[in-house]
Amino acid sequence: MQVVLLLLLLQVGVSAQKVSSLPRSTPEAEGVSAKAISTFLDSIANSKHELHSFMLVRHGKVIAEGWWNPYRPDLKHTMYSLSKSFTATAVGFAKAEGKLRLSDKVVSFFPGQLPDTISEHLQQLTVKDLLTMSVGQEPDPTGIVVQDSNWVKRFLSIPIKHKPGSVFLYNSMATYMLSAIVQKTTGQKVIDYLQPRLFEPLGITGIDWETDGKGINTGGWGLRLKTEDIAKFAQLFLQKGTWQGRQLLPAGWAEEASTAHIIQHPDYPQERRAASDWEQGYGYQMWRSRNGAYRGDGAFGQYALVMPEQDAIIAITSESPDLQGELNLVWKVLLPAMQPGKLPADTKADRELNQKLASLKLAPAPKSQVASDSSAIAGKQYRIAPNSMGIRTLAFSRKGDQYRVQIRKDTATYAFDFGSGNWAFGTTTLRGPYLVSGAQNHLTGLPPFQVAGAYSWQDAATLQLTLRYLESPHTQQMICHFDGDRIRVEVKQSFAYDAPGAAAILNGAVVK
């Protein structure tokens, strides 16, 4: 009996291991040049794109993967609008289970939340119109709606200018409405509804997803998962919804969701459309791409890129100011490197690639080379004048070769460690830089955020503190200028480093 039980446990363990990670191979064995992958990494290093992770899968096998330290494979990463593709997948499951139809009218789900006067266009709006970003509202109402306490009701009150289904306009609230519809028809939040249908079969664990104030997943953003989770999701679509011999997605859904149902700007000249990965058509919360590809796509370069003609997928997390430029490097360097058959083994190139992948890093500022009286600020607390960030005091102390900075706000005090020439790691409940920070309830309910900090003296009186929020694309800098007993701090977010007037300015003086 014990032997049988042991065999069963071993079998369960093997099965769990089987779904927990994708198989690995070498580039040449899957028809890709390791040298070309190294060239891609070099191109990224010499560009303005800041990658946090990269995974290339060919013929179902991972052939290259890397994380730029301090980012790691075990950490989640904010998906931003790549979340939309997961919300649409939940709609696909709900449709297959008879919970809804794509032709269903949106107003039918929310009879108690409708405006007093229902316009003809609102009456016509369907689930499919939400999926294809063709609601007809103009401009995108997201920034207005998320400030309200009832997003469904506010969305339904926004006038619809164009006939639904006729005009494409990116609209994150359309995806939120899909999330609300899935929850209304299934009785579960999208993340919970997808758990047994998608996440568990793919071996995706430890994820989370933001909600609005009503407990509905935000849908169009807010999902956080790991790089390999992105790769599994993309691979599932590449395999037309099958996974380990089982039809996991509803039959035909992967093809239907990835087909262009609307063209973004049909009036653009062909040469303009041909040069852009944002003008190839839009499916169900997925973008068609050039070279026969399609993708889930999040702000700053969170990609699940599916390349059916090459039997390949690419997963990327990043903070890039030029998303088209990032994809251009894929098309220029990686696409030509994919050959139909196996390539001769190249042990040297594989070894060099693996070394390069293992040494990827986003280096903190180097150790300070200027003379500074660092002891002058250690142990001091500065009272900060009233400011938009709600910071009341800043306090500095030394911890070996690290600085510890305490930030006191109206309701809590937060402590951060900063290394000299290296990253100091920690966690915090202080919310970091975020594109959707104007939304009510944003980032509420998530576990403490993983951070890494480093400092450098720019001159004898200027201390630069760099704080990376490792489960997001973003970084915050605090540049502290000391002048006797006074301090002036410039607080900058990474996605607005160069924007004029974007820095928040804090002024203060030593607490006597």
Buried (B, 14 or more C-beta within 10 A) or exposed (E): EEEEEEEEEEEEEEEEEEBEEBEEBBBBBBBBBBBBBBBBBEBBEEBEBBBBBBBBBBBBBBBBBBBBBBBBEEBBBBBBBBBBBBBBBBBBBBBBEEBBEBEBBBBEBBEEBBEEEEEEBBBBBBBBBBBBBBBBBBEBBBEBBBEBEBBBBBBBBBEBEBBBBEBBBBBBBBBBBBBBBBBBBBEBBBBBBBBEBBBEBBBBEEBBBBBBEEEBBBBBBBBBBBBBBBBBBBBBBBBBBBBEEEEBBBEEBBBBBBBBBBBBEEEBEEEEBEEBBBBBBBBBBBBBBBEEBBBBBBBBBBBBBBBBEBBBBBBBBBBBBEBEEBBBBBBEBBBEBBBEEEBEEBEEBBEBBBEBBEEBEBEBBEBBEEEBEBEEBBEBBBBBEEBEEEBBBBBBBEEEEBBBBBBBBEEEEBBBBBBBBBBBBBEBEBBBBBBBEEBBBBBEEBEEBBBBBBBBBBEBBBBBBBBBBBBBBBBBBBBBBBEEEEBBBBBBBBBEEEEEEEBBEBBBBBEE
